[in-house]
Each structure stands twice: as structure tokens, then as C-alpha cells.
Amino acid sequence: MAAQMTELTFLEHVAPRFNLPVPGYLTASASGADIREALKKWSGKAIVKPDVLSGKRGKAGAVKVITDHVEAQRELKRIQSMEVNGLMTRTAYMTEFIPSELEVYTAITYNSKYTGPSMTISLSGGMDIEEVGDDKKITFPIDVYKGLGAYQVGEQLEKLGCPKKLISLFSRSLVDLWDMFISTGMRMCEVNPWRITPNGRPFACDFKAVFDEANFKFKNLGFVLPEYPANQTLFEEELSAWNASSYRGQAHASELGGKGILPILFGGGASTIITETLMQCGGDPILLSDFGGNPPYDRMYGTAKICFDHHLGNAELLLILGGNANNTMIDVTLKAIADALQNYVYENGPLNIPVVIGRGGPRLVQGLLTMRDTLDSLGMPYVIFGPETPVTLVAEYAAKLKDKWEPEEIIK
């Protein structure tokens, strides 16, 4: 899977380099005296968090507000030994609690709609960002040649209704966030939330990022990303073994703990963008997946079968999506997926969930005709998008369809 960076690594190595304002922090190795002194400096309040490659840490009960140095030491020990959404933590840390007048969500990612990077901002940041409507978010493109100016960010914040007294300083911080993104080879980065104090000072209070490992800027980071404890599920173990059994085609996936869309994704960086879009739009994806590499029929069939056997029975929608391929034979991959789907239904009974497909590449029409015939024979509803539709729009459509779908309407 793609290299990821958590908040603790961001605090230790990246935020200082790009002058990004962050809370004070201490790791689990800090002494009792250091913790006591920090709490005095931080007005007696801090937050203990796990360093783990998982989102929704707060909802998992792994984030604790503390006001006492003895309690802080106890929580640091407890949380660093937790599993969060099925993943083991590397360590724990505590950050200064920042009182805020406003919480803001921001994300930078590569957006196929704009054929380049874009920034998303919402003034409704926090734990429930997935439930925030489109009318409270704004996404705008960033010119990679001209960069991002504070005036450009300021205009977007004004459109969202941000208090004018907060715009100037916060705009400069978002420009620094862009400089960090473009200078380090990231595919995606997210701050949720920025907490802006009553006197207008912004602080990046939670952070995550995904890197493009092929980007030379990532290879020249100047530090090594930490290793996290291996804690694969049965599905991940089976798929990893299957992926390692042949060099023909790639089959990478990690469980995200979602209960909504089962995404069968292709295209490296496109997979990350699609997954991020699904998360932002409430798609609740089950997997972070990246398949492809022009797999022959048997490789793609085996990959799809493993995914279906483990997750299709609990999915609310099946999404088959990727960018416009250059070398992958689309008819071969879609034929393999169609046969694996048909085999699953024969073994487990009918499925009454919608299927959304978006693909482009060599022999596309033959592949889509195969999928259409299979889905018709199985009685499964479907929507198919061609290569002219950006993958982010297809992902957004799938997320909305999942929420509106009522299977009882087609039960006969």
C-alpha cells in the first residue's frame, strides 16, 4: 500500500520545516516531570491520542481529554497498547488542547475533474465531516505552475462565510500547507480540524497524508517514515499471499472498517483519490484497494473472488472504478470480475445491491458488454460511466446512490 504519514510524524518532522502552526506535544516516552510541566504551560488541558494508521480514532474511543499529569501517564500507557479499528498502535502521544472559535476541515488531493491538484475547505470540521453537505464545502483547483496565493484562499473562505478577522492569518497557513504538499511528493493530505482560537490563531490539530512513492520528492524527504506493527486481517493475509504468488498484475488492499461500498479500484494514485472522495461523500468504503498492472484472467478472477468472498455479502454497493488505462486489457479484467461475481451469486444466493462501473482503456466496449450481460442475468441493477466522466464524480455518485438505494423497491 501507499506510504502514509500520521499526525505524530507530521508534528515531529514536517510541520516545523514548513512553519505550520501546531499544538505543543509530548510522546509516551516523556517523563512525569515533563508531562507535569507541559500541562502547566498548556493551561492544564491536553489530548492523548494513538499513533496508528487508522482514521476515526475519536469514534473508536482512542482519544482522551486529560487535565491531570497522573491521568495523562495512565492514558498514554493504556492507549499505546490499544487496537484501533483492528489496527495496532505504534505508540501514543499527547497534544496541547487548543480552545477554538471555529473548526475547519481542509484536504489537498489530485482531482481528475481539474486534471490536477485541488483543495477542499469546510467550516464544519471535526469528527462528523462525512455528514457535512456539499453546500458547506468548497473545492477549487490549484495551478501547479502558479502555486497557491493567500488572496485565492481568502476568496474561497469569504464564499464560505468565514469571519473576516480570521481570514488573513489562516489563508497564509493554507498556503504553507500547499507548499508542504507539493514539496514532499504527497498524493493527499488532510487536516481535520484546524482549530482557530478566539484571537484568530490557527492550529493544525489532526493530520494525515498519503505519498506517491514514485515521486523523487518523497524519496528526498530527509527522514524515514516509522514502521507500524503488522496486524493483518484474514482477508489482508489471504490477498497478500495471493499477490505474492505471481508478478503478473498487482492486488493490494487494506480494510478500512467501512460498511458501505465495496470498491474494486484501479490506477494507483486514482485509487487514493477515489477512496478519499468516497470518505468525504459518506460512501463508507470497506477497502482501500489498488488492482491492475494488466493482470491475466486467472489473476484478476482470483483477486475479485477473494474480495467478494470476504466482503460482498455485507456491502451496500459494488463499485468498479479506475482511470483511463493505457496497457491493461479492460475486457479481460471485467470478464474476470463478472465471472467471479456470477460464481459468488451461484454459491451464496441472489444479491440485491446496485453496481456502479467507470472505466476506460483498451477493449473497453467488449468489457462493458460482458459486465452488462452478467448483471442482467443476475438481476442486479447497474449504472455504467465511460472514460469521459471524472472518477471523482463517479465516486460521488456511488456514495449518494448508496444512501438513497432502497432494495425493497425491486424485490419481486
C-alpha positions in Angstrom: 0.0 0.0 0.0 1.0 3.6 -0.4 3.2 5.2 2.2 1.2 7.1 4.8 2.1 9.7 7.4 0.2 10.3 10.7 -0.1 13.3 12.9 2.8 12.4 15.2 5.3 12.2 12.3 3.9 15.5 11.0 4.5 17.2 14.3 8.0 15.8 14.7 9.4 16.2 11.2 7.2 18.2 8.8 5.3 21.0 10.5 8.4 22.8 11.7 10.0 22.7 8.3 7.1 24.5 6.6 6.3 26.8 9.5 2.8 25.2 10.0 1.3 26.2 13.4 0.6 23.1 15.5 -0.1 22.4 19.2 2.6 21.5 21.6 3.1 17.8 22.0 4.9 15.0 24.0 5.3 11.4 23.2 4.6 8.4 25.5 8.3 8.3 26.5 8.1 11.7 28.2 8.9 11.7 32.0 6.3 12.6 34.6 8.1 15.9 35.3 7.9 16.8 31.6 4.2 16.0 31.4 3.5 18.0 34.6 5.4 21.0 33.2 3.7 20.7 29.8 0.2 20.7 31.4 1.1 23.9 33.3 2.3 25.5 30.1 -0.9 24.3 28.3 -3.3 25.7 30.9 -3.9 22.3 32.4 -5.6 20.5 29.5 -4.3 18.1 26.8 -5.4 15.3 24.5 -3.9 11.8 24.5 -4.0 10.0 21.1 -2.7 6.8 19.5 -0.2 6.8 16.7 -1.9 4.4 14.3 -2.7 4.1 10.6 -6.4 4.4 11.1 -9.0 7.2 10.9 -11.9 7.8 13.2 -9.8 7.4 16.3 -12.2 9.5 18.3 -15.2 7.4 17.4 -13.2 4.3 18.3 -12.7 5.7 21.9 -9.0 6.1 21.5 -8.8 9.9 22.0 -8.9 11.1 25.6 -9.0 14.6 27.1 -7.0 14.8 30.3 -6.4 17.5 32.9 -4.0 15.8 35.3 -0.4 14.6 34.9 -1.1 11.2 36.6 -4.1 10.6 34.4 -2.0 11.6 31.4 0.6 8.9 32.2 -2.0 6.3 32.7 -3.8 7.1 29.4 -0.6 7.2 27.5 0.2 3.7 28.6 -3.3 2.4 28.0 -3.8 4.0 24.6 -0.4 2.9 23.2 -1.4 -0.7 23.8 -4.8 -0.4 22.1 -6.1 -1.7 18.8 -7.9 0.9 16.9 -10.4 -0.3 14.2 -8.4 -3.6 14.1 -5.0 -1.9 13.8 -2.3 -1.9 16.5 -0.9 1.4 17.6 2.9 2.2 17.3 2.9 4.5 20.3 0.8 7.2 22.0 1.3 10.9 22.4 -0.4 13.9 23.9 -1.0 17.3 22.4 -1.9 20.7 23.8 -5.7 21.4 23.9 -6.5 24.4 21.7 -9.6 26.3 22.6 -11.4 27.4 19.4 -13.9 29.8 17.9 -14.0 27.8 14.7 -13.1 24.3 13.4 -12.2 24.0 9.8 -11.6 20.9 7.5 -9.1 21.1 4.7 -7.8 18.5 2.2 -5.5 18.7 -0.8 -5.6 15.9 -3.4 -5.2 15.3 -7.1 -8.6 15.8 -8.8 -9.4 14.3 -12.2 -12.1 16.9 -12.7 -9.5 19.6 -12.8 -6.7 17.3 -14.2 -4.5 18.5 -11.3 -4.5 19.2 -7.6 -7.4 20.8 -5.7 -8.1 22.0 -2.2 -11.3 21.3 -0.3 -12.4 23.5 2.6 -15.3 23.3 5.0 -16.0 25.5 8.1 -17.7 22.4 9.6 -14.6 20.4 10.5 -14.5 17.7 13.2 -15.4 14.1 13.7 -18.5 14.1 11.6 -17.1 15.7 8.4 -18.5 12.8 6.3 -22.0 14.1 7.2 -21.4 17.7 6.1 -23.4 18.6 3.0 -21.9 19.9 -0.3 -23.4 23.3 0.4 -21.0 23.7 3.3 -17.8 22.7 1.4 -15.9 24.3 -1.5 -13.4 22.6 -3.8 -11.2 24.7 -6.1 -8.2 23.8 -8.4 -4.6 24.8 -7.7 -2.4 25.7 -10.7 0.8 23.7 -10.2 2.8 26.4 -12.1 1.5 29.5 -10.4 1.0 27.9 -7.0 -1.5 29.0 -4.4 -1.8 32.6 -3.2 -3.3 33.8 0.1 -5.7 36.0 -1.9 -7.1 32.9 -3.7 -7.6 31.1 -0.4 -9.1 34.2 1.1 -11.7 34.5 -1.6 -12.8 30.9 -1.0 -13.1 31.4 2.7 -15.2 34.5 2.2 -17.6 32.5 0.0 -18.0 30.0 2.9 -18.8 32.8 5.3 -15.6 32.7 7.3 -15.4 35.6 9.8 -13.2 38.3 8.1 -11.0 38.7 11.2 -9.9 35.1 10.8 -9.2 35.0 7.1 -5.8 36.7 6.7 -3.7 34.6 9.1 -5.5 31.4 8.2 -5.0 32.0 4.5 -1.2 32.2 4.9 -1.3 28.9 6.8 -3.1 27.2 4.0 -0.5 28.5 1.5 2.1 26.9 3.7 0.1 23.7 3.7 0.2 23.7 -0.1 3.9 24.3 -0.1 4.3 21.3 2.1 2.1 19.1 -0.1 3.8 20.0 -3.4 7.4 19.8 -1.9 7.2 16.4 -0.4 5.5 14.2 -3.1 2.2 13.8 -1.4 -0.9 12.4 -3.2 -3.3 13.6 -0.5 -3.2 15.4 2.8 -5.9 16.3 5.3 -6.1 18.5 8.3 -9.3 17.9 10.4 -9.7 20.1 12.2 -7.8 23.3 12.1 -8.8 24.9 15.4 -8.9 28.7 15.2 -8.6 30.4 18.5 -10.8 33.4 19.5 -7.8 35.7 18.8 -7.6 34.3 15.2 -4.6 32.0 15.5 -5.0 28.7 13.5 -3.6 25.4 14.7 -3.4 22.1 12.7 -4.8 19.8 15.3 -5.0 16.5 13.4 -3.3 15.4 10.2 -2.9 12.5 7.8 -1.2 12.2 4.4 -0.6 9.6 1.6 2.6 9.8 -0.5 3.4 9.0 -4.1 6.3 6.7 -3.6 7.5 7.1 -7.2 7.9 10.9 -6.7 11.5 11.9 -6.3 10.4 14.5 -3.7 9.2 11.7 -1.5 12.5 9.9 -1.9 14.3 13.0 -0.7 12.1 13.6 2.4 15.2 13.7 4.7 13.7 11.3 7.2 12.3 7.7 7.3 8.7 7.1 7.9 8.2 4.9 11.0 7.2 1.3 10.7 3.9 0.3 12.2 3.0 -3.1 13.8 1.7 -5.6 11.3 -1.8 -6.6 12.2 -3.3 -8.0 9.0 -6.9 -9.4 8.9 -7.6 -12.8 7.4 -8.7 -11.0 4.2 -5.5 -9.0 4.0 -3.3 -12.1 4.7 -5.1 -14.0 2.0 -4.8 -11.2 -0.5 -1.2 -10.5 0.3 -0.3 -14.2 -0.2 -2.2 -14.2 -3.5 -0.4 -11.0 -4.6 3.0 -12.5 -3.8 2.2 -15.7 -5.7 2.8 -14.1 -9.1 4.4 -11.0 -10.5 1.6 -10.7 -13.2 -0.7 -7.9 -12.0 -1.0 -6.3 -8.6 -3.5 -6.9 -5.9 -3.2 -4.6 -2.9 -6.0 -3.9 -0.4 -6.4 -2.9 3.2 -9.6 -3.0 5.2 -10.9 0.4 6.3 -13.6 -0.8 8.6 -16.4 0.6 6.5 -19.8 -1.0 6.0 -20.9 0.7 2.8 -19.3 0.5 -0.6 -17.0 -2.4 -1.8 -14.6 -0.6 -4.1 -12.7 -2.6 -6.7 -10.3 0.1 -7.8 -7.6 0.5 -10.5 -5.0 3.1 -11.2 -2.5 3.8 -8.4 -3.0 7.4 -7.4 -6.5 7.3 -8.8 -7.4 4.7 -6.2 -6.4 7.0 -3.4 -8.4 9.9 -4.8 -11.5 7.7 -5.3 -11.2 6.4 -1.7 -10.8 9.9 -0.3 -13.9 11.1 -2.3 -15.9 8.1 -1.0 -15.0 9.0 2.5 -15.8 12.7 2.1 -19.2 11.9 0.5 -20.3 9.3 3.0 -19.6 6.2 0.9 -18.1 4.5 4.0 -15.7 2.3 1.8 -14.9 -1.2 3.0 -11.4 -1.3 1.4 -8.6 0.9 0.2 -7.8 -1.1 -2.9 -5.4 -0.8 -5.8 -5.6 -3.5 -8.5 -4.3 -3.6 -12.1 -0.9 -4.0 -13.8 -2.6 -5.7 -16.8 -3.4 -8.9 -14.9 -4.3 -12.0 -16.9 -7.8 -13.5 -16.5 -6.9 -16.0 -13.7 -5.1 -13.4 -11.6 -8.0 -10.9 -11.8 -10.6 -13.6 -11.2 -8.7 -14.8 -8.1 -8.4 -11.2 -6.8 -12.1 -10.5 -7.3 -13.1 -13.8 -5.7 -11.1 -13.1 -2.5 -12.7 -9.6 -2.2 -16.2 -11.0 -2.9 -15.9 -14.0 -0.5 -14.8 -11.7 2.4 -16.9 -8.6 1.8 -19.6 -8.7 -0.8 -22.2 -10.2 1.5 -22.0 -7.1 3.7 -21.7 -4.5 1.1 -24.5 -2.0 0.2 -23.0 -1.2 -3.3 -20.3 -2.6 -5.5 -18.1 0.0 -7.2 -15.7 -1.0 -10.1 -13.8 2.1 -11.0 -10.5 3.3 -12.4 -8.9 5.9 -14.7 -8.3 5.5 -18.4 -5.8 2.7 -18.7 -3.0 2.5 -21.3 -1.9 -1.1 -21.2 -4.5 -3.0 -19.1 -6.9 -5.1 -21.3 -10.2 -3.9 -19.9 -12.2 -6.8 -21.4 -10.0 -9.3 -19.6 -10.3 -7.7 -16.2 -14.0 -7.0 -16.5 -14.7 -10.6 -17.7 -12.8 -11.9 -14.7 -14.7 -9.7 -12.3 -18.0 -10.6 -13.9 -17.3 -14.4 -13.7 -16.2 -14.0 -10.0 -19.4 -12.1 -9.3 -21.5 -14.8 -11.1 -19.8 -17.5 -9.1 -20.4 -15.8 -5.8 -24.1 -15.5 -6.6 -24.4 -19.1 -7.6 -22.7 -20.1 -4.3 -24.4 -17.7 -1.9 -27.7 -16.7 -3.5 -29.0 -13.5 -5.2 -27.6 -10.1 -4.5 -29.9 -7.1 -4.4 -27.3 -4.2 -4.4 -26.5 -1.8 -7.2 -23.3 -1.9 -9.2 -21.6 1.3 -10.4 -18.9 0.9 -13.1 -16.5 3.5 -14.5 -13.5 2.6 -16.7 -11.6 3.5 -19.8 -8.9 1.8 -21.8 -8.2 -0.8 -24.5 -11.1 -3.0 -25.5 -13.4 -1.1 -23.2 -16.7 -1.8 -25.1 -16.2 -5.6 -25.1 -15.6 -5.5 -21.3 -18.6 -3.3 -20.6 -20.9 -5.6 -22.7 -19.7 -8.6 -20.7 -20.5 -6.8 -17.4 -23.9 -5.7 -18.7 -24.8 -9.3 -19.8 -23.7 -10.7 -16.5 -25.5 -8.2 -14.4 -28.7 -8.6 -16.5 -28.6 -12.3 -16.0 -28.1 -11.9 -12.2 -30.9 -9.3 -12.0 -28.6 -6.7 -10.4 -29.2 -3.0 -11.1 -26.3 -1.1 -12.5 -25.0 2.2 -13.8 -22.1 2.5 -16.3 -19.9 5.5 -16.9 -17.4 5.9 -19.7 -13.9 7.4 -19.6 -15.2 10.9 -20.2 -16.6 11.1 -16.7 -14.0 12.0 -13.9 -13.5 9.2 -11.4 -14.3 11.7 -8.5 -17.7 12.3 -9.9 -18.4 8.6 -10.3 -17.3 8.0 -6.7 -19.5 10.9 -5.5 -22.5 9.4 -7.5 -21.9 6.0 -6.0 -21.8 7.4 -2.5 -25.1 9.2 -3.0 -26.7 6.2 -4.6 -25.8 4.0 -1.7 -27.6 6.3 0.7 -30.7 6.6 -1.5 -31.0 2.9 -2.6 -34.0 1.1 -1.3 -33.7 -2.6 -2.2 -37.2 -3.5 -1.3 -38.4 -1.5 -4.3 -37.1 -4.1 -6.8 -37.8 -7.2 -4.8 -40.4 -9.3 -6.7 
